[in-house]
Amino acid sequence: MPIAFGQNFGMVFTMLLHEFTEPTAWLDAMVAGWEALGGPALQARGTFHVSLSGGSTPKALYQRLASLKWPLS
């Protein structure tokens, strides 16, 4: 399953494409990416903003994110 991660570095947007062979490996990668970006943002600014899509596709990811141990609102 391919998945893309993006980061905005000033005016340059970089996207990395990853392919996972295990069904849950993409969830682990997404949660790790969420923590890697969100944790420092919360520490530096006290806030972390994201846009989330709806539907049933991201449901497994949202369930994993809901179990994280850092403050979300």
matplotlib code that plots the C-alpha trace (Angstrom):
import matplotlib.pyplot as plt

x = [0.0, 1.7, 1.4, 2.7, 4.1, 4.5, 6.3, 6.3, 9.8, 9.2, 8.2, 9.3, 6.9, 8.5, 6.6, 7.9, 6.1, 6.4, 5.0, 4.1, 3.8, 2.1, -1.5, -0.8, 2.7, 1.2, -0.7, 2.6, 4.3, 1.4, 1.3, 5.1, 4.9, 2.1, 4.1, 7.3, 5.5, 2.9, 5.1, 7.6, 4.9, 3.1, 6.3, 7.4, 4.0, 1.5, -0.6, -0.7, -3.2, -4.2, -7.0, -8.6, -10.7, -13.9, -15.3, -14.3, -10.9, -9.0, -11.0, -8.3, -5.8, -8.2, -8.7, -4.9, -4.5, -7.3, -5.1, -2.1, -1.0, -0.4, -3.0, -5.3, -8.4]
y = [0.0, 3.3, 6.3, 9.8, 12.0, 15.7, 18.5, 22.2, 23.8, 27.4, 27.6, 24.0, 21.1, 17.7, 14.5, 11.0, 7.9, 4.7, 1.3, -1.1, -4.9, -5.4, -4.2, -2.3, -1.0, 2.1, 2.8, 2.6, 4.9, 7.5, 7.5, 7.9, 10.8, 12.4, 12.2, 13.4, 16.5, 17.2, 16.7, 19.4, 21.7, 21.3, 21.9, 24.9, 26.7, 24.9, 24.0, 21.6, 22.1, 19.5, 18.9, 15.5, 13.8, 12.0, 8.7, 5.2, 5.1, 6.9, 5.3, 2.9, 5.8, 7.9, 5.1, 4.8, 8.5, 8.6, 6.2, 8.5, 9.7, 13.4, 16.2, 16.4, 18.4]
z = [0.0, -1.0, 1.3, 0.9, 3.6, 2.9, 4.7, 3.9, 4.2, 3.5, -0.2, -1.0, -0.5, -0.3, -0.7, 0.0, -1.2, 0.9, 0.1, 2.9, 2.6, 6.0, 6.4, 9.7, 8.8, 7.3, 10.6, 12.5, 10.1, 10.1, 13.9, 14.1, 11.6, 13.6, 16.8, 15.0, 13.7, 16.4, 19.5, 18.6, 17.5, 20.8, 22.7, 20.7, 20.2, 22.4, 19.4, 16.5, 13.6, 11.1, 8.6, 8.8, 6.1, 6.7, 5.5, 6.5, 4.9, 7.7, 10.5, 11.6, 11.8, 13.8, 16.3, 16.7, 17.1, 19.8, 21.9, 21.9, 25.3, 24.5, 24.6, 21.6, 21.2]

ax = plt.figure().add_subplot(projection="3d")
ax.plot(x, y, z, "-o")
ax.set_aspect("equal")
plt.show()
